[in-house]
């Protein structure tokens, strides 16, 4: 997202911004539809990257099962923007 924004919107638009702000800017640029959902993906990634608890793994899995649909939509929008 960040690279696409830098290339297609402004070279410094995403420099030094928080993850939430990056997702918000991406939503404004029509790359994603739901900032909160992308924050869930980010939190689930962090949860599994730093712990090995079965409960955390299950929680992350419940979020991750939504990712393919939204990841493919993001990929489609990224490709359209670079066409």
C-alpha positions, -999 to 999 in steps of 0.1 A, spaced: 0 0 0 27 24 10 47 20 -22 16 23 -43 6 55 -25 41 69 -30 42 61 -67 6 71 -75 -4 98 -50 27 115 -36 63 104 -28 60 115 8 24 108 16 30 78 38 63 87 54 63 84 91 26 77 94 10 52 118 -4 19 105 -39 32 111 -31 64 91 -16 43 63 -48 23 61 -69 55 62 -50 71 34 -53 38 14 -90 39 20 -92 75 7 -74 63 -24 -99 34 -28 -74 6 -21 -94 -7 8 -129 -3 21 -124 -9 59 -96 7 79 -107 -12 110 -106 -46 93 -70 -39 80 -61 -30 116 -75 -63 127 -52 -80 101 -22 -61 114 -30 -69 151 -35 -106 143 -1 -106 125 15 -90 155 -2 -114 179 11 -145 162 46 -130 155 53 -125 192 35 -153 211 30 -191 208 -3 -194 228 -30 -216 213 -57 -191 222 -39 -164 204 -34 -186 174 -71 -194 173 -79 -157 176 -55 -148 147 -70 -176 126 -105 -162 129 -92 -129 116 -69 -145 90 -97 -164 73 -111 -130 61 -77 -120 46 -78 -138 12 -109 -121 0 -97 -86 10 -62 -93 -1 -73 -102 -35 -95 -71 -37 -65 -50 -27 -43 -67 -53 -70 -60 -80 -71 -24 -70 -34 -21 -70 -32 -35 -105 -59 -13 -118 -42 18 -104 -10 9 -122 -26 0 -156 
